[in-house]
Amino acid sequence: MLTSYGSAREIPYVFGTVPGRIPVWSTMFFPMLQPRWGVGVFFGAGGTAVATTRQIAAATLNIITQGIAGDAWPIAAQNITWRDLATTFQAISGERRRILWLKPRLFRAFGYVDLAIQRLRRKQRGLHTARLTDLQFSDAFLDPAESIASLGYPQDDYRPAFAEMIRLWSMHAAGRA
């Protein structure tokens, strides 16, 4: 959460790219959807609020330049389910393989296995994936109407930004980035 002029921005999952950077989604979400042995793996229940980098930038600029005050502003534009996200990934990436939908206990187990693998690599994720289970399987949706009206950021479809993220990730995975 960032604070500026007494206003905090609550930022959910963000779709978009920063020039020269590989999207953070590349480390966990995209590899889960990329088929191995003909099958992708993803969690089936739940969903999240999302925003694009353009919306985050516009809301932040408006808060600063217009002196918008308030305790906290959730910056989101739409809510998507994880199933919708996986389907969109397949449509954009061209992957048409089967996806196994994980139950919460399997996702939690995956999180602990991932934690062990990361420790062996002497790396650490920003989130403890096993402890993330309850949140990932919830409907973490927001009603963005008040924030959009107050902060003046535009409606923006996440799909083009998501497509650019997938393109950059694919290039990186193929060693071309």
VOROMI-378856 format. One record per residue (C-alpha): residue in three letters; x, y, z. Coordinates in Angstrom, 3 decimals. Layout:
! VOROMI-378856
+-----+----------+----------+----------+
| res |       c1 |       c2 |       c3 |
+-----+----------+----------+----------+
| ALA |        X |        Y |        Z |
...
+-----+----------+----------+----------+
! end
This chain:
! VOROMI-378856
+-----+----------+----------+----------+
| res |       c1 |       c2 |       c3 |
+-----+----------+----------+----------+
| MET |    0.000 |    0.000 |    0.000 |
| LEU |    1.393 |    3.371 |   -1.033 |
| THR |    0.619 |    6.553 |    0.821 |
| SER |    0.604 |   10.031 |   -0.649 |
| TYR |   -0.980 |   13.221 |    0.697 |
| GLY |   -2.918 |   11.257 |    3.293 |
| SER |   -4.512 |    8.898 |    0.757 |
| ALA |   -3.608 |    5.247 |    0.581 |
| ARG |   -4.085 |    3.227 |   -2.573 |
| GLU |   -5.110 |   -0.398 |   -2.178 |
| ILE |   -3.899 |   -2.140 |   -5.288 |
| PRO |   -5.107 |   -5.626 |   -6.295 |
| TYR |   -3.676 |   -7.779 |   -9.070 |
| VAL |   -2.328 |   -5.507 |  -11.771 |
| PHE |   -2.212 |   -6.247 |  -15.486 |
| GLY |    0.314 |   -4.423 |  -17.583 |
| THR |    3.996 |   -4.160 |  -18.210 |
| VAL |    6.926 |   -1.981 |  -17.332 |
| PRO |    9.398 |   -1.564 |  -20.207 |
| GLY |   12.412 |   -3.813 |  -19.758 |
| ARG |   10.860 |   -5.867 |  -16.952 |
| ILE |    9.452 |   -9.370 |  -16.999 |
| PRO |    5.939 |   -9.466 |  -15.504 |
| VAL |    5.719 |  -10.708 |  -11.925 |
| TRP |    3.006 |  -13.141 |  -13.075 |
| SER |    5.806 |  -15.028 |  -14.844 |
| THR |    7.141 |  -16.533 |  -11.652 |
| MET |    4.090 |  -18.480 |  -10.542 |
| PHE |    0.802 |  -18.026 |  -12.369 |
| PHE |    1.867 |  -18.400 |  -15.998 |
| PRO |    3.985 |  -21.511 |  -15.370 |
| MET |    1.005 |  -23.115 |  -13.597 |
| LEU |   -1.082 |  -22.657 |  -16.730 |
| GLN |    1.634 |  -23.705 |  -19.154 |
| PRO |    1.045 |  -27.383 |  -19.903 |
| ARG |    3.531 |  -29.938 |  -18.708 |
| TRP |    2.853 |  -33.477 |  -19.759 |
| GLY |   -0.156 |  -32.090 |  -21.632 |
| VAL |   -1.842 |  -30.631 |  -18.540 |
| GLY |   -1.842 |  -27.224 |  -16.881 |
| VAL |   -2.635 |  -26.858 |  -13.182 |
| PHE |   -4.558 |  -24.016 |  -11.610 |
| PHE |   -6.941 |  -23.297 |   -8.740 |
| GLY |  -10.597 |  -23.438 |   -9.641 |
| ALA |  -12.560 |  -21.554 |   -7.025 |
| GLY |  -12.376 |  -17.896 |   -6.165 |
| GLY |  -11.396 |  -14.774 |   -8.011 |
| THR |  -10.022 |  -11.304 |   -7.611 |
| ALA |  -10.405 |   -7.643 |   -8.391 |
| VAL |   -8.019 |   -6.433 |  -11.071 |
| ALA |   -6.702 |   -3.173 |  -12.455 |
| THR |   -4.409 |   -2.189 |  -15.285 |
| THR |   -1.187 |   -0.238 |  -14.968 |
| ARG |   -2.927 |    2.601 |  -16.828 |
| GLN |   -5.653 |    2.764 |  -14.158 |
| ILE |   -3.145 |    2.693 |  -11.296 |
| ALA |   -1.149 |    5.493 |  -12.932 |
| ALA |   -4.228 |    7.643 |  -13.624 |
| ALA |   -5.604 |    7.198 |  -10.090 |
| THR |   -2.224 |    7.998 |   -8.532 |
| LEU |   -1.764 |   11.078 |  -10.708 |
| ASN |   -5.246 |   12.332 |   -9.838 |
| ILE |   -4.670 |   11.806 |   -6.107 |
| ILE |   -1.447 |   13.804 |   -6.268 |
| THR |   -2.463 |   16.582 |   -8.648 |
| GLN |   -5.983 |   17.075 |   -7.318 |
| GLY |   -5.101 |   16.608 |   -3.659 |
| ILE |   -7.719 |   13.901 |   -3.188 |
| ALA |   -7.897 |   12.950 |    0.463 |
| GLY |   -9.283 |    9.855 |    2.100 |
| ASP |   -8.211 |    6.971 |    4.242 |
| ALA |   -7.879 |    4.328 |    1.553 |
| TRP |   -8.938 |    3.928 |   -2.041 |
| PRO |   -9.198 |    0.482 |   -3.622 |
| ILE |   -8.143 |    0.850 |   -7.230 |
| ALA |   -9.886 |   -1.802 |   -9.282 |
| ALA |  -12.006 |   -1.851 |  -12.385 |
| GLN |  -13.410 |   -5.319 |  -12.664 |
| ASN |  -13.656 |   -8.653 |  -10.934 |
| ILE |  -12.632 |  -11.896 |  -12.588 |
| THR |  -12.775 |  -15.497 |  -11.491 |
| TRP |   -9.678 |  -17.663 |  -11.692 |
| ARG |  -11.492 |  -19.848 |  -14.241 |
| ASP |  -12.061 |  -16.772 |  -16.433 |
| LEU |   -8.391 |  -15.853 |  -16.073 |
| ALA |   -7.250 |  -19.350 |  -17.087 |
| THR |   -9.621 |  -19.370 |  -20.054 |
| THR |   -8.376 |  -15.943 |  -21.143 |
| PHE |   -4.766 |  -17.151 |  -20.808 |
| GLN |   -5.510 |  -20.105 |  -23.061 |
| ALA |   -7.268 |  -17.931 |  -25.630 |
| ILE |   -4.420 |  -15.402 |  -25.768 |
| SER |   -1.523 |  -17.878 |  -25.606 |
| GLY |   -3.079 |  -20.404 |  -27.974 |
| GLU |   -2.760 |  -23.174 |  -25.383 |
| ARG |   -5.674 |  -25.544 |  -25.654 |
| ARG |   -4.568 |  -28.197 |  -23.230 |
| ARG |   -6.541 |  -29.520 |  -20.310 |
| ILE |   -6.347 |  -27.688 |  -16.994 |
| LEU |   -6.568 |  -29.601 |  -13.729 |
| TRP |   -8.459 |  -27.487 |  -11.205 |
| LEU |   -6.856 |  -27.795 |   -7.788 |
| LYS |   -8.798 |  -28.127 |   -4.566 |
| PRO |   -7.615 |  -25.947 |   -1.652 |
| ARG |   -5.765 |  -28.769 |    0.117 |
| LEU |   -3.825 |  -29.617 |   -3.052 |
| PHE |   -2.968 |  -25.970 |   -3.623 |
| ARG |   -1.710 |  -25.751 |   -0.030 |
| ALA |    0.405 |  -28.882 |   -0.565 |
| PHE |    1.784 |  -27.362 |   -3.775 |
| GLY |    2.668 |  -24.277 |   -1.744 |
| TYR |    4.740 |  -26.295 |    0.706 |
| VAL |    6.495 |  -28.175 |   -2.095 |
| ASP |    7.193 |  -24.863 |   -3.824 |
| LEU |    8.541 |  -23.433 |   -0.572 |
| ALA |   10.949 |  -26.380 |   -0.233 |
| ILE |   12.104 |  -26.032 |   -3.845 |
| GLN |   12.701 |  -22.299 |   -3.426 |
| ARG |   14.729 |  -22.934 |   -0.252 |
| LEU |   16.899 |  -25.445 |   -2.098 |
| ARG |   17.493 |  -22.781 |   -4.753 |
| ARG |   18.248 |  -20.285 |   -1.991 |
| LYS |   15.425 |  -18.078 |   -3.162 |
| GLN |   12.320 |  -16.750 |   -1.496 |
| ARG |    8.977 |  -15.782 |   -2.967 |
| GLY |    7.316 |  -12.557 |   -1.946 |
| LEU |    4.361 |  -14.561 |   -0.647 |
| HIS |    4.193 |  -17.799 |    1.332 |
| THR |    2.214 |  -19.799 |   -1.233 |
| ALA |    0.845 |  -22.337 |    1.263 |
| ARG |   -0.498 |  -19.590 |    3.535 |
| LEU |   -1.996 |  -17.861 |    0.512 |
| THR |   -4.490 |  -20.699 |   -0.046 |
| ASP |   -7.477 |  -19.281 |    1.838 |
| LEU |   -7.153 |  -15.942 |    0.070 |
| GLN |   -6.701 |  -17.483 |   -3.387 |
| PHE |   -9.829 |  -19.592 |   -2.992 |
| SER |  -12.011 |  -16.704 |   -1.842 |
| ASP |  -13.985 |  -14.272 |   -3.948 |
| ALA |  -11.779 |  -11.238 |   -3.332 |
| PHE |  -14.043 |   -8.933 |   -5.309 |
| LEU |  -14.533 |   -5.176 |   -4.965 |
| ASP |  -17.167 |   -2.718 |   -6.090 |
| PRO |  -15.023 |   -0.174 |   -7.939 |
| ALA |  -17.783 |    2.381 |   -8.624 |
| GLU |  -16.959 |    4.796 |   -5.786 |
| SER |  -13.213 |    4.712 |   -6.444 |
| ILE |  -13.644 |    5.232 |  -10.185 |
| ALA |  -15.985 |    8.184 |   -9.578 |
| SER |  -13.802 |    9.764 |   -6.876 |
| LEU |  -10.373 |    9.159 |   -8.389 |
| GLY |  -11.333 |    9.650 |  -12.027 |
| TYR |   -9.470 |    6.722 |  -13.527 |
| PRO |  -10.806 |    5.222 |  -16.762 |
| GLN |  -12.540 |    1.933 |  -17.364 |
| ASP |   -9.970 |   -0.294 |  -19.035 |
| ASP |  -10.245 |   -3.863 |  -20.279 |
| TYR |   -7.514 |   -5.991 |  -18.723 |
| ARG |   -7.217 |   -8.334 |  -21.720 |
| PRO |   -4.851 |   -6.230 |  -23.912 |
| ALA |   -2.525 |   -5.642 |  -20.951 |
| PHE |   -2.744 |   -9.334 |  -20.066 |
| ALA |   -1.886 |  -10.253 |  -23.664 |
| GLU |    1.233 |   -8.058 |  -23.542 |
| MET |    2.284 |   -9.719 |  -20.279 |
| ILE |    1.891 |  -13.158 |  -21.865 |
| ARG |    3.862 |  -12.046 |  -24.931 |
| LEU |    6.774 |  -10.823 |  -22.803 |
| TRP |    6.673 |  -13.931 |  -20.632 |
| SER |    6.695 |  -16.187 |  -23.724 |
| MET |    9.696 |  -14.325 |  -25.129 |
| HIS |   11.498 |  -14.606 |  -21.788 |
| ALA |   10.671 |  -18.323 |  -21.482 |
| ALA |   12.004 |  -18.895 |  -25.006 |
| GLY |   15.210 |  -17.003 |  -24.160 |
| ARG |   14.451 |  -14.087 |  -26.501 |
| ALA |   14.066 |  -11.397 |  -23.882 |
+-----+----------+----------+----------+
! end
